[in-house]
Amino acid sequence: MRLYSLSNATAVDDPQFGRFQAGDDGAFTFPDELGRRLQRVHAGGVKQWETDVERQRRIAAEEMARRQDPATLLATLERLVAVSEQQKPEPPQPKPRGRRPARPEGDGE
């Protein structure tokens, strides 16, 4: 069973199952019995472990809340405007108006 620590644990020592280290993605791979036991652990009424599915749901909910925050939306819009201002092309320079230079004799004849 793969679980993610909500308390930023990097290792777990269990007298029955031994020592477990977090993987590169932060997940632990536990035997099912230990995983079920750890899922029931709460500290101060707060869960300490979550499954892949619970983690994905939590991250998606946090992202949606962040995107709905007016201050975040304004900051994102300001960054987009700043980037577009930096990438704005120079306006074309008007061609000078005036007389055409005279053609040298012998051209085109």
N, C-alpha and C positions, 0 to 999 in steps of 0.2 A: 504494500500500500504506500503510495506517494503522498507525503504531507509537507506543507510549508509552515514554518514557524512564524507566528504573528508576534513573537517576542525577540526576533532576530537571533535565535539560537544558531550556533554553528556546529555544535556537536551534542549528542545525547548519549549518556551512559546509563545502561539498564542492567541490573544485576542478573537478569535471566537471559537476555539476548545479546548483551555486550555493548560495544561502542559503535555509534553511527555518526558519520560526517555528512554535512550538507554537500550536495552536488554543485556543479558549476552554476546551475540555475537557482540554487537555494533550496531545492527540494531534498527531502530525506526519503529513502526507500526503506520501509520498515516491514517486518513480518506482519501479517494481517492482525494477529492478536495484539501486538504492541501498538499498531496503528489505531485500532479501535479504542484501546485504552487511552492513548494520547488525545484522541479526538474528544474525549469526555473531560479533559483537563480544562479547568477554568481558574482564573486568578482574579479575584475581585469581581466575579460575575462576567468576566470577559474571556472569550475563547482564546486558546493559545496556539491552536493548530487548525489548518484548513486544507481541504482537498484541492485538486486541480480545478474542479468545477467551481467550488466556492471561491477560489482565488480569482478565476476569470470573471465571475459575476461581480465580485467586490471591485476589481480594477475597472470594469466597464461602468459600474455605478459611480465610482469616483471620477472617472473621465467625463461622464455625462454631467455630473454636478459641477465640475470645473468649467465645462463649456457653457453652462447656463449662468455662471456668475457674471454679472455685468462688468465688474472691474477686469476680469479676464478677457471678456469679449472686447472691451475698449482697448486694452493693452495689445491684443492681437491685431486689431484694426489699425492701431497706430504703427505697429511694426510693418504691416503690409503697405501702408501709405509711405513710410520712410523708404522701404525697399523700392517701391515703384518710382519714387522721386529720384532715387539714385540711378535707376535704370532708364530714366526718361531720355530719349534721344534729343540731341541738339536740334532746334528748329532750323529748317533749311534757310540759308542766306539768300536774300533776293539777288537776282542777277543784275549787274549794273546795266542801266538803260543808257542808251546813247547811240551814236552813229556806229555803223559797222566800219571796221577798218577797210580802207581801199584795197582792192585786189591788185596785186602786182601784175604788171603787164606780162602777157605771155602765158598766164595760167589758163589752162583748159582750152587753149586754142591750138 
